[in-house]
Every structure is written in structure tokens, then in C-alpha cells.
Amino acid sequence: MSAGTVVGELGARMIRDPSAAPAVSLRDLQPALDGSASAPGSLAQSEVVPAARPMAIGGGSISAVGSEAGSDAITALTFNPAIFYGSDRSGESVARNSRLADVTIYFPMDELDRDADGGIDYFGVQLRVNVTGLGAGSALWSAAEGLRDLTVIETRETERLELALRGMPADRSAACVEQVGQAAAPSEAVVAACGADLRPDLDLPTYEEFRQSLVPLKEQADSRYFGLDVRMDFGDPTLGGVANASAVSINAGLALGKQFVGAEPLAPSAGVRLRGGVRYTDSQDLGETALSADAGLGFVLRRPVDYDKAVTLSSGFELRFGDVDEALEGALQSDYVAFRAGLSVPITAQAGITVSFAQPLVGDAVSQTLSVTGDWRLLLPLIPVEE
């Protein structure tokens, strides 16, 4: 076994521990401001204003909802096709693809066929595309490469071990490699086998320094987004709360957001979200169609609790208006202004709880709702990036 192999195996063992990795891992490229598996436009909408911010790999959510229709449970599942089906595992490619686009499907978990007609009463599909994601990923990878010197095992460590092994008899060289290859081997055992303490100096604390240095760079790269939010709903989004509300609708819009982050890692920040678009609705029960303008304005306060988790408080307004007869506003989900608020609290780096509230201010097209959502996400793996 060569010195390079010994050092490489030590690195492979250590990189499985996120607090002591000697090289840049895919996890280090995880978006600092990740999307969530929301169910936009449904009673379980957990985002004040739907954002064009995709998930790195994917995730899901389950929401318990109370509304005028009663109690319901709605689930959402999200996946990032570029990450799932892409074969390129280079650092820049993963950084770009994890920020580009995702697809979400959402549907009620109970009473899928309330009217017993043999079909699902309601489900929706959402496509999010972050136009700025590719540039943000490239900028982050360039920054990560600049910091990588903090984590790469220096060549002189390999050369020092290689030179010492070449001067030993074969049997002693094998014993020395065995001891050095044990990450937890005490120095006495290594000295006895090798004649000196030849364990490579991997400088473990530097990886934590690397993570700390990368946090504000990731936050800056992910602080803004601009892209598409396209949704299609099939069935009754009120889940029986409004008569004759079953329809096919297409909601397409542009989403823009900016989080005003500072240079210090783990510092609180404020942000704003905007969305504007149009919604086409074809009522299956009434034989009516409607075209409405759709918009949202939201404000976000974010307080990181560590490198992978943050508490988020948000509020905002959602509105939709079109040429709709007053008697059909509820069935066609148009002509209203609603206030929304939400609090998201992380449990782990991969899971959290969001409490959301919606209150109509103008019009009766939407219901007052209260939802509690448990969501989870997949994290990029702790494996080295491919060069």
C-alpha cells in the first residue's frame, strides 16, 4: 500500500464525519436558503408567497389543515430532476443543478374520492425554475475552490510518508502502513512500527474553519432568486368548502426574492418576496372560464441557529382579481385579498415544523385556514466532489 493510498484512505474515513473532512464534500454545496415541499394554492400552502427556490435533491411534507371545509390532511412530494437523473458529480455541476429547478405534486391524504365517482377529487403539480440558480452555483463553486486550501491534505505529508516507507524492509513497511492506516492509532504504536510518528497531519480543525468561511458565501449566493412558478390544479382546491369549485386551473407567474444577508455567518437577516402572474380557470361544474391576475408580496425574517438550520417568520398579502361574476367568485377562486403569516421552526437539519395562517381581507373566495406542516428534505451526501 502506497503512502498516497494510506493518506487517501484516512481521508475517506474522515469525510464521513461532517465535522472532520479533509476535502470539499457535496454537502458543503447544499443551498443555504433551500426551498420546501409546499402545496401552493391549496389550503395547505405553507409559504406566504410561493418562491422560485428549488430543493437541492427533494423532500416532502404532510399538513394538517383546518378550514371552512373542516379538517383535512394534504401531502406534497418534491424532487429535483437534474440531481436525480444527472450523472455529473463535479462540484460546479452539483452546485448549479441543486439550485436550478424542481417539481412538486400535492394531494389530500384522506377522502381522495369524496363524491365516489372513481377519480381523485383534487391534486396539483408545480414547477419551479430559478433562473439565477446556475450563476449562483458557479459563483459558490468558485468561492469553494478558493477556500479549498484549508482542507486539502498537503503534498508534503504524502511525500514524507512515502520517503520513510521506501527506506524500510518490506515486513516493517507493511506493519508501519497498518498502524498509520488506523485513524485512531496511538503515537506509541506508530513509533514502534515505523521508528517515528509518521501519521500525516490532516489538520482537522481546518474543515470547521472551511465550513464557517463558506456559510456567508453560500448565503450571498442564495440570497436572491428570480424565476418561474407554474402550477396546474385539477379538481376542487377548497376540498368541499365551496359548491361547484371543481375546475382545471393553470397559474403561471414570475417570482422574485431577496434576502439581505450580512458578511457574518449565522447572523439574522430580513428579506422580501414578490410574485406576479395570471391564472386561467376552467370550471368543470359550471362550464365557465376565467382569467385573473395573481400577485403576492411577502416579508421574511430569518434567524439561523447553526449552519444547517434557521427559524423563519414571514407575513404578507396575496391577491387575485379578474372579470368574474360576483356569484362565481368562490367557485372560481377569484377577486380576493388575503393576509398570510407563517412560522417555521427546524427540528433537525432535515426536518421542521411550519405553522401557517390565512385570513381573507377582501372577498369571500378563499377560506380562513390554519395549518401545521411537518416537512423534511434530503441533503446532499457527505462524499467528496469529483474533479
N, C-alpha and C positions, 0 to 999 in steps of 0.2 A: 504494500500500500504506500503510495507516494505521499509526500508532505502536503501537496495540494489536495489530495483526496481526504487526508485527515482533517485539514482545516475546513474543507468543504462539508464534510460530514458533521463537524462541530456546528457549522453554521446552519445546516439543515435541521439539526436538533433544536437549536435555539430559536429559529424563526417560527416554530410552532407556539412559542410563548410571545404574545404581543408586547410584553414589556422588555424583551431582551432579544431582539432580532438584529442580525448583522447586515442586513440588506433591505432595500425597499421592497415591501410586500404589496400585493394588490389591495389589502385592507387600508394601507396608507392613502390610497387614492379614492376611498369612499367619500362621496359628496358630504360636505359639512352641513348643507341645507338640503336634505333629501326630501322627495315627495312622499306622499302617503297613499294608501289604498282607500280613497274616499269613494263616496257614491254621489257624485254631483247631480244636483237637480232632483234628487229623491228626498224623501222625508229624513233620510239618514245622512244628509250632507254634513260633513264634519268640518270642512273648510269654509271660512267666512266668505272668501272669494276664491273659486277654483283657480289654481295656479298651473302654469305650464312648466311644472318642475317634476320630471320623471323620477322613478325609483331606480336605484343602481342595478338591482337584479330583479326584485319583485317582492311581493308581500300580500297581506290580506287584512281584512277587518270584519268584525261582527258588531252590529249596532242594535241596541235595544231602544226602540222609539215609542214615544207617547205622542199622540196627535188626536185630532177630532175623529179619526177613523178607529181609535182605540190603541191597543198595544201591538207592536209588530217587531219583527227581527229581520234585519237586512244584512246581507253579507256582500263583500266586494273582494275580488281577486285581481291582482295586478302582476304583469310580467314585462320585462324589458327584452324585446325580441333580439336586439343587436347583441346583448350579452349572452342570451340563451343559445343563439344559433351562430354567433360569430366564433371563428376558430383562432383569431389573432389574439394572443395573450400578452402582447407587448405593453409596456407601461403606458405609452401615449394612446394606443388604441383603446385600452380599457378605460382610461381617464375620459376619453371622448365619448365612447359608446355608453358609459354609465350615466351620462348626462344628456343624452340625445332625445329618446322617446320611450314611451311605454303604452301598454293597452290595459284597460280595466273593464271587467264585466261585473255587474251587480244585479242582485235579485233578492226577493224576500225569501226567508227560510221557512216560514210557516204559511200554510194555506196557499200554495203556489197556484192552485186552481179553485178559487173561491166560487166561481159560477158553475163549476163542474161541467165545462164544455170540452174537456180533454186537452186544453192548452194552458201554458203558463200565462197568468194574468198580467205580469209585469216583469220586464228586465231591461237593462240598459248596457250600452257599450261606450267607452270613452277612449279617445286617442289624444295623448299629449305629446307635443313636439316642441322642444326647447331649441330655438334657432341659435341661441348663444351658447348652447352646451358644448359644441365642438371646439369653439375657440377657448372656452373656459377650461376644457380638458387639456388642450395643448399647452395653455399657459401654466396650468398646475404641474404638468409633467416637466416642463422646462424648469420650474422652480424646484421640483423634487430632485431633478438631476443636479442642480446646483448645490443642494444640501447633502447629496448622497455621500460626499466625502466623510461625513460624520459617521457613517455606518459601514462603509466598505472595509473589509479586512485588508490591511496594508500588505503589499507585496513582500516587504522585508520580513514579515513574520513567516511566510511560506519559505522564503529563501533561507532563513536562519534554521528552520527545522530540516529542510532538505539537505543542507550542508552537513548538519550534525548526523543525520541518518546515513549519509554516504560514507562517513568515517567509522561506522560500526560494523562488526561482524553481523552476518545475516540473522543469526539467532537472537542476538541482543537487539538488533534493529526491529525485529518483529515484536519483542517484548516491550520495547520503547513505544512503538506505534500503538500497541494495545493499551498502554497506560495513558498516553496522550489523547487517544481517541475516546477515553471516558471523560465526559464533561465534568463529572464530579470527582475525578481522581485527586487525592491529596498530593501536595507538592512532594512529600517524603517518598511516596510510591513512584512518582515520576523521576525523581532524582536517583532512586535506587535502580530503576530500569534503564535510565538514559545517561546517568552520570551528571546530569544538570537538569534544572527545571526548564524543559523545552515547551511547556504549554504555550500556545500562541496567545498573545494579548489581544483579546477581542474587544476590549473597552466597552463593556456592556452599557454603562450609563449613557453613552453617546446616542443610543437608539431612542431613549426617552427624550434626550435633547432634540433629536431629529423630529419626533412627533410634536413636541412643543413648538418647534420652529415652523412646522408645516401647517399647524392649525390656523393661524391668521392668514396664511397664503391660500388655504382651501376656502376659508370664509370669504376672502376677497374674490376668488374665482367664482364662487357660487352665490355671491351677494345679489346678482341681478339675473333676471330671465326675461326673455321675450319669445313668444311662440304661439302655437295653435292649440286651441282646446275645442275638440269636436266631439259631440255626443249624439247618440241615437237612442231614443227611448221607445219601447214597444209596450203598449198596454196602459194600465191605469196607474199613474205615479202617485195618486192620492190613496191608493190601496183601499178603495171603497168609501173614502171620506166625502167625495163629491159624485153625484149621479152623472152618468154618461161621460165620464172623464177618460175612457179608454181611447187611445189615439196612437198614431205613429208620429214622432216628432224628431226633427233634426235641429240641433243647436250648434252653430259654428261661430267661433269668435277668436279674437286676439287677446292674449294675456300678457301683462307687463308687470314686473315687480322689482323692487329694490330694497335690500336690507342694508342699513347704514352701519356697517361694522367698522370697528377700530383696528389699530395695529396690535393691541394687546390680546393674547389668547384668553378665551373664557370670559370676555367682557360682555356685559349686556348690550343689546342693540335694539333699534326700532326700525320698522320698515313699512312700506306702503305697497298695496296691490291694486291693480286696475284690470278690468276685463270689459270688453265690449264686443257685441256680436248680434246675430239675428237668429230667431227661432221660427221654423216652419212647422206647423201642426196640422195634421190631417185626422180629424175626429172620425173614429170608426163607428161610433154610436149615432152621431148627429149628421154625418155627411157634410160637415162644414170644414173649411180650411182657414188658417190664419197665419199671418206673417207679423212677427213682433220684434221690436228692438229690445235687446237684452244687455244689461250692464251691471257692474258691481264695483264698489270701492271699499277697500278694507285697510285696517291698520294693525300692525303686528308688533308686539313686544316680546323679545326673546332673551332668556337668561340661561346660558349654558351652565350645567352642573359638573361636567367633565368633558373630555374630548369627544365623546360619542353621544351625549345626552343633553337635552335642553328643555326647559319649561317654556311654553309659549302661551301668551294671552293675546287674543285677537277679537276685533269687533269691526262691523262695517254694515254697509247697506247694499241691498240687491233690488233691482227694479226691472220691470218688463212692461212695455206698453205697445199696443198695436191697434189696428182697426177691427175691434172685436165688439160685437153686440153685448151690452151690459148683462143680459141674461145668460150669456155663454162664457163670461169671464172665468168662472170657476172650472167649467168643463175644459176650457182651452188653456187654462193656467196663464192668463194674461191680465194686464192692467192692474199692477200692484206695486207697492214699495214695502220692503220688509227689512227689519233690523236683525242682524245676526251677531252672535257672540260665541266664543269658544275658549276653553282652557284645556291645554294638552300637557299631561304630566308623564314623563318617562318612568318606566319600571326597571327596564334593563336597556342595554344598547340596542336591543332588537324588538322591544315591545313597550307599549304605553297605553294610557287611557286618555280619551278626549271626551269632555262634556260640552255639548253644543245646545244652543237655544236659538229659536227663531220666533219673531213676533211681527205679524203684519201691521203696518202703519197706515197704508192706504189700500183700499180694495179688499175683497173677500176671496181672491183667487187662491191664496195659499193659507195653510193652517198654522196655528201656533204649534210648535213642536219642541220637545225636549228629548235629546238622545244621549246615550252613553255608549261610546265606541271603544272596543278593545282592538288595537291594531298591532301588527307585527311586520317585520321586514327581514329580508335576507341580507347579510353583509358580505362584501367581497371577501374571498378566502385569504387566509394567512399563508400564502405561498409567494415565493419571490417572483417578481415580474420577469418576463422573458426579454432578453436583449434584442 
